[in-house]
């Protein structure tokens, strides 16, 4: 198992420029956000982890050191574009790869292990981490066909009112067979509200090509919060303290 951690963000809404830091180096609980994420996937060896960096990339590299691989996303063109930035590092790899986000520090190792196990046991080409939630979170909605199979994901900004009523959310994390993933990524376009290349277009392409797409479903409104704003950072700080007190 290898992993790709998307860590190229600038953190504009988080006002990270005021701190002269990239988003993932903002502090949470006394440590940079990215350190929490990497600790939570500590069961994957550093040499099997690639970080996609962009804004202030050298600062991220200097902080984390040379134990990891790095890929540079020179322009911010979406999550699909970010994963493609790492493609050359996976040219000779046909195993499973987990894709996760460097600004989502609240996932515990058990969730990452759970999706990994589900993917391997099901023999899926891609397994998506989904969350059932009643909270008004700005996440894409999981689309299923008449048989209950995942047939796509629609981003919130592109969703119809009926689709916005769907309570199964796409958290963004997935595990996929490397070759199937990159084959699908070369088929995505950017005809959407953001004009970006979405990683979330991959499930639809795999489904249309007769590939197997599975889900690993959680019910956890805390774990699925990403740090995008000062309010998100304060939320995660609060719940991280509560988690440490319980432990």
C-alpha positions as CSV (number, residue, x, y, z in Angstrom):
1,X,0.0,0.0,0.0
2,X,1.2,3.5,-1.0
3,X,-0.3,6.8,-0.2
4,X,-0.6,10.2,-1.8
5,X,-1.2,13.2,0.6
6,X,-2.5,16.3,-1.1
7,X,-0.7,19.2,0.6
8,X,-0.4,22.0,-2.0
9,X,-2.9,24.4,-0.6
10,X,-2.3,28.0,0.1
11,X,-4.9,28.4,2.9
12,X,-6.4,31.7,1.7
13,X,-9.6,31.3,3.8
14,X,-7.5,30.2,6.7
15,X,-5.5,33.5,6.3
16,X,-2.2,31.5,6.3
17,X,-0.4,34.2,4.4
18,X,-0.5,36.3,7.6
19,X,1.6,33.6,9.2
20,X,3.9,33.2,6.2
21,X,3.0,29.5,6.1
22,X,1.4,27.0,3.7
23,X,-1.9,25.7,5.0
24,X,-0.6,22.3,6.2
25,X,2.0,23.9,8.4
26,X,-0.5,25.9,10.4
27,X,-0.4,24.8,14.0
28,X,-3.0,22.6,15.6
29,X,-2.6,21.2,19.1
30,X,1.0,22.4,19.2
31,X,2.0,20.7,16.0
32,X,1.5,21.5,12.2
33,X,-1.7,20.0,10.8
34,X,0.3,17.8,8.3
35,X,2.1,16.1,11.2
36,X,-1.3,14.9,12.7
37,X,-2.2,13.5,9.3
38,X,1.0,11.6,8.7
39,X,1.0,10.2,12.3
40,X,-2.5,8.8,11.6
41,X,-1.2,6.9,8.6
42,X,1.9,5.8,10.5
43,X,1.3,2.2,9.5
44,X,2.4,3.2,5.9
45,X,6.2,3.5,5.6
46,X,7.4,7.1,4.8
47,X,9.1,5.8,1.7
48,X,5.7,4.7,0.4
49,X,4.2,8.2,0.9
50,X,4.2,10.9,-1.7
51,X,3.2,14.5,-0.7
52,X,1.8,16.7,-3.5
53,X,3.1,20.2,-2.6
54,X,2.7,23.6,-4.1
55,X,2.4,26.8,-2.2
56,X,5.7,27.3,-0.2
57,X,6.7,23.8,-1.2
58,X,10.2,24.2,0.1
59,X,8.9,24.9,3.6
60,X,6.9,21.7,3.7
61,X,9.9,19.7,2.4
62,X,12.2,21.3,4.9
63,X,9.9,20.5,7.8
64,X,9.2,16.9,6.8
65,X,12.6,16.0,5.5
66,X,13.7,13.6,2.9
67,X,12.1,10.4,4.2
68,X,9.1,11.1,2.0
69,X,8.6,11.5,-1.8
70,X,7.4,14.8,-3.2
71,X,5.5,15.9,-6.3
72,X,5.0,19.5,-7.3
73,X,1.7,20.9,-8.3
74,X,2.7,24.2,-10.0
75,X,-0.9,25.4,-10.6
76,X,-4.0,24.9,-8.5
77,X,-6.3,23.1,-10.9
78,X,-8.2,20.8,-8.7
79,X,-7.8,17.5,-6.8
80,X,-7.6,15.4,-9.9
81,X,-4.9,17.6,-11.3
82,X,-3.0,17.3,-8.0
83,X,-3.0,13.5,-8.1
84,X,-1.8,13.6,-11.7
85,X,1.2,15.7,-10.6
86,X,2.4,12.5,-8.8
87,X,1.9,10.1,-11.7
88,X,5.5,9.7,-12.7
89,X,6.3,8.3,-9.2
90,X,3.7,5.5,-9.9
91,X,4.7,4.6,-13.4
92,X,6.0,1.2,-12.4
93,X,3.5,0.6,-9.6
94,X,0.3,-1.4,-10.1
95,X,-0.7,-1.9,-6.4
96,X,-3.1,0.0,-4.2
97,X,-2.8,3.7,-3.4
98,X,-4.6,5.7,-0.7
99,X,-5.4,9.3,-1.4
100,X,-5.9,11.6,1.5
101,X,-5.7,15.3,2.4
102,X,-3.1,17.1,4.4
103,X,-5.6,19.4,5.9
104,X,-7.9,16.8,7.5
105,X,-6.2,16.0,10.8
106,X,-9.1,14.4,12.7
107,X,-9.2,11.0,11.1
108,X,-7.9,8.3,13.4
109,X,-5.7,5.4,12.1
110,X,-8.6,3.0,12.6
111,X,-10.6,4.8,9.8
112,X,-7.7,4.6,7.4
113,X,-7.1,1.0,8.2
114,X,-10.8,0.3,7.8
115,X,-11.1,1.7,4.3
116,X,-7.8,-0.1,3.4
117,X,-9.2,-3.4,4.6
118,X,-12.5,-3.0,2.9
119,X,-10.8,-2.2,-0.4
120,X,-8.6,-5.2,-0.2
121,X,-11.3,-7.6,0.9
122,X,-13.8,-6.5,-1.7
123,X,-11.4,-6.6,-4.7
124,X,-12.7,-3.1,-5.7
125,X,-10.9,-0.9,-8.3
126,X,-11.7,2.0,-6.0
127,X,-13.1,2.3,-2.5
128,X,-14.5,5.7,-1.3
129,X,-14.7,6.8,2.3
130,X,-18.3,8.2,2.7
131,X,-20.0,9.7,5.7
132,X,-23.7,9.8,6.5
133,X,-24.4,13.1,8.2
134,X,-27.2,15.5,8.8
135,X,-24.8,18.4,9.1
136,X,-24.9,21.0,6.3
137,X,-21.3,20.3,5.2
138,X,-20.0,21.5,1.8
139,X,-19.2,18.1,0.5
140,X,-20.1,16.2,-2.6
141,X,-23.0,13.8,-2.6
142,X,-22.7,10.1,-3.4
143,X,-24.8,9.0,-6.3
144,X,-26.0,5.4,-6.5
145,X,-27.8,3.5,-9.2
146,X,-31.0,1.4,-8.9
147,X,-29.0,-1.5,-7.5
148,X,-27.3,0.6,-4.9
149,X,-23.9,0.7,-6.6
150,X,-21.9,4.0,-6.6
151,X,-22.2,5.5,-10.1
152,X,-20.7,8.9,-9.4
153,X,-20.2,11.9,-7.1
154,X,-21.6,15.3,-7.6
155,X,-19.9,18.3,-6.0
156,X,-22.1,20.5,-3.8
157,X,-21.7,23.5,-6.2
158,X,-22.9,21.4,-9.2
159,X,-25.7,19.5,-7.4
160,X,-29.4,19.9,-8.0
161,X,-31.8,20.5,-5.0
162,X,-32.7,16.8,-5.1
163,X,-29.0,15.8,-5.0
164,X,-28.3,18.2,-2.1
165,X,-30.9,16.3,-0.1
166,X,-28.7,13.2,-0.2
167,X,-27.1,12.6,3.2
168,X,-24.3,10.3,2.1
169,X,-21.3,12.6,1.7
170,X,-18.0,12.2,-0.1
171,X,-15.2,12.9,2.4
172,X,-12.5,12.9,-0.3
173,X,-10.4,10.0,0.9
174,X,-10.2,6.9,-1.2
175,X,-8.2,3.8,-2.0
176,X,-7.7,2.7,-5.6
177,X,-5.7,0.4,-7.8
178,X,-3.0,2.7,-9.1
179,X,-3.3,1.8,-12.8
180,X,-7.2,2.1,-12.8
181,X,-6.9,5.4,-11.0
182,X,-4.5,7.0,-13.5
183,X,-6.3,5.6,-16.5
184,X,-9.5,7.3,-15.2
185,X,-7.8,10.5,-14.3
186,X,-6.7,10.9,-18.0
187,X,-10.3,10.9,-19.0
188,X,-11.6,13.6,-16.7
189,X,-12.5,17.1,-17.9
190,X,-13.2,20.4,-16.2
191,X,-16.7,21.2,-17.3
192,X,-18.0,22.2,-13.8
193,X,-18.7,25.2,-11.7
194,X,-15.1,25.6,-10.6
195,X,-13.5,24.8,-14.0
196,X,-11.3,22.3,-12.2
197,X,-10.2,18.7,-12.7
198,X,-12.0,16.8,-9.9
199,X,-10.8,13.5,-8.4
200,X,-14.5,13.0,-7.7
201,X,-15.0,12.3,-11.4
202,X,-13.1,9.0,-11.2
203,X,-15.9,6.9,-9.7
204,X,-18.3,7.7,-12.6
205,X,-15.6,6.9,-15.2
206,X,-14.8,3.6,-13.4
207,X,-18.5,2.7,-13.2
208,X,-19.1,3.5,-16.9
209,X,-16.1,1.3,-17.7
210,X,-17.5,-1.7,-15.8
211,X,-15.1,-1.3,-12.9
212,X,-16.0,-2.0,-9.3
213,X,-16.5,1.0,-6.9
214,X,-17.1,0.3,-3.3
215,X,-17.7,2.5,-0.2
216,X,-16.5,2.4,3.4
217,X,-19.2,4.3,5.4
218,X,-18.7,6.1,8.7
219,X,-20.9,8.2,11.0
220,X,-18.5,10.8,12.5
221,X,-19.2,14.5,12.1
222,X,-15.9,15.4,13.8
223,X,-13.5,13.2,11.8
224,X,-14.7,14.6,8.5
225,X,-14.0,18.2,9.1
226,X,-11.2,19.7,7.1
227,X,-9.3,22.8,8.2
228,X,-10.3,25.6,5.7
229,X,-11.2,28.5,8.0
230,X,-10.2,29.9,11.4
231,X,-13.5,28.5,12.6
232,X,-12.5,25.0,11.4
233,X,-9.1,25.3,13.1
234,X,-10.8,26.2,16.4
235,X,-13.3,23.3,16.0
236,X,-10.5,20.8,15.5
237,X,-8.5,22.3,18.4
238,X,-11.5,21.9,20.7
239,X,-12.2,18.3,19.7
240,X,-8.5,17.3,19.7
241,X,-8.2,18.4,23.3
242,X,-11.4,16.5,24.2
243,X,-9.9,13.4,22.5
244,X,-6.7,13.7,24.4
245,X,-8.5,14.1,27.7
246,X,-10.5,10.9,27.0
247,X,-7.4,9.0,26.1
